[in-house]
Amino acid sequence: MRSATGQASVEYLIVCGALIAALLTPIKDDQNVMEICVQALRDWYTAFAYTKSLPDLPL
């Protein structure tokens, strides 16, 4: 049983490495998933900030 110690750490590192590789692999127009997500968040926040800056409608 002594040889099984640390196996969970190795599996965790392998899974994390695979996830990082998947997130950083270019998929569209030389952009990876992280860049696409960051751009989507920027676009959403720009629209949100614009909407919040509009004056209230009169009743």
URHU-V452188 format. One record per helix or strand. SS is the DSSP state (H for helix, E for strand). FROM is the first residue (numbers start at 1). TO is the last residue. If there is no record, write none. Layout:
ss-><SS SS>
from-><FROM FROM>
to-><TO TO>
//
This chain:
ss-><H H E E H>
from-><2 7 28 31 33>
to-><4 24 28 31 53>
//
